[in-house]
Amino acid sequence: MSTRRPKFRPEAWLATLALIAICLISLGNVIVRYATDASFAFTEEFSVFFLVLLTFSGAAVAARHNQHIRIELIEHHLPAPLLKGVYVLQWLASMIVLGITAWYGSIFALEEYQWESLSPGLGLPNWIYVVWLPLMAAAIMIRTTQNLFDRLRGKQDEEVVHES
């Protein structure tokens, strides 16, 4: 009997928590607005933050499971030996874009911290929201690299069923 170690998926949990938070904030705001004709001041600011967090977390999950939208025409018509080169080129393009995102996101977060910028809605420090950009870009980079190694070894994701 083989024991399988559970997969560590912090980005999936983060996405789940962000979605739950959006639902609870929105539901609470609807109930309060219906009952009192007023609404919570923080709902839009927090909802947008959680939506961005949800998007980046979901992108990390998709990157790990090779589920990002892409044009697969080339992949389907290339011989197997050339596929590995395409995989590496896809990975390299992703690393360039995500690396730039992480770099400039880090600079932006640091500047927001140094300048003590506050959010317009609640007056919270902006860096609290912005620091997630480079962190999540790094998470997507890690998951994309893991996916590349799996693809180069010919390993398919067991959670994804591919139909021919």
TADAHU-V773323 format. One line per field, one symbol per residue. phi: phi as a letter, one per 40 degrees, with the letter a starting at -180 (. if undefined). psi: psi as a letter, one per 40 degrees, with the letter a starting at -180 (. if undefined). Layout:
phi = ???
psi = ???
This chain:
phi = .ccbccccbccccccccccccccccccccccccccbgbbcccccccccdcccccccccccccccbfbccaccdcccbccdccccccdccccccccccccccccccccccccccccfcbcccbgccccccccccccccccccccccccddccccgcccccbccbc
psi = hhhhhihhgddddddddddddddddddddddddddeeiiideddddddddddddddddddddddefeihiheddddeiiddeddddddddddddddddddddddddddddddddefiiiddefihdddddddddddddddddddddddddddeehiheehhhh.
